[in-house]
């Protein structure tokens, strides 16, 4: 594993420390690692490159694209939740 230093505002630090003090996580490092990993797992769309996006649009039928999207976005959140997040709601 790599070491990454980050800066957090006081509120975020208190929330992380609260999770540790409640025993939800053993340490700040574990808490932050799990939070980051969970976020990345829940948002595979962050890693779709422009070239892949263009290729999918050019080479897939509408049904194939819908099926691929449902596979890519099948996470813990519904499509509506992801859209709401994207709109900052």
C-alpha positions in Angstrom: 0.0 0.0 0.0 1.1 3.5 -0.7 1.0 6.4 1.8 -0.9 9.5 0.8 -1.1 12.6 2.9 -4.3 14.6 2.8 -5.6 17.8 4.4 -9.1 17.8 5.9 -11.1 20.7 7.3 -11.8 20.6 11.0 -15.4 19.3 10.5 -14.3 16.4 8.4 -11.5 15.5 10.8 -14.0 15.5 13.7 -16.4 13.2 11.8 -13.5 10.8 11.0 -12.4 10.9 14.7 -15.9 10.2 15.8 -16.1 7.1 13.7 -12.9 5.9 15.2 -13.9 6.7 18.8 -17.2 4.8 18.3 -15.2 1.7 17.2 -16.6 1.7 13.6 -13.0 1.9 12.3 -9.7 1.1 14.1 -7.9 4.2 13.0 -8.1 7.3 10.8 -6.2 5.5 8.1 -8.6 2.6 8.0 -11.6 5.0 8.0 -10.3 7.1 5.2 -9.1 4.1 3.2 -12.6 2.5 3.4 -14.4 5.7 2.6 -12.3 6.4 -0.5 -12.5 2.8 -1.7 -16.3 2.6 -1.2 -16.8 5.9 -3.0 -14.6 4.7 -6.0 -16.5 1.4 -6.1 -19.9 3.2 -6.1 -18.9 5.5 -9.0 -17.3 3.5 -11.8 -18.5 6.2 -14.2 -15.6 8.3 -13.0 -13.2 6.1 -14.9 -14.9 6.0 -18.3 -12.6 7.8 -20.7 -13.7 10.0 -23.6 -12.5 7.4 -26.2 -14.5 4.6 -24.6 -17.5 6.8 -24.4 -17.3 7.7 -28.1 -16.7 4.1 -29.0 -19.7 2.9 -27.1 -21.9 5.5 -28.7 -20.7 4.6 -32.2 -20.7 0.8 -32.0 -23.5 -0.1 -29.7 -27.2 -0.3 -30.3 -29.4 1.6 -27.9 -30.4 -1.6 -26.2 -26.7 -2.7 -25.9 -25.8 0.7 -24.4 -28.7 0.5 -21.9 -27.6 -3.0 -20.9 -24.0 -1.9 -20.5 -25.0 1.2 -18.4 -27.2 -0.9 -16.1 -24.1 -3.2 -15.5 -21.7 -0.2 -15.0 -24.1 1.6 -12.7 -25.3 -1.3 -10.7 -24.1 -0.3 -7.3 -25.5 0.6 -4.0 -27.3 3.6 -5.4 -30.2 3.8 -7.9 -29.9 5.8 -11.2 -32.1 8.5 -9.7 -29.8 8.8 -6.7 -26.7 9.1 -9.0 -28.4 11.8 -11.1 -29.5 13.7 -8.0 -25.9 13.7 -6.8 -24.6 14.8 -10.1 -27.0 17.8 -10.0 -25.9 18.6 -6.4 -29.3 18.0 -4.9 
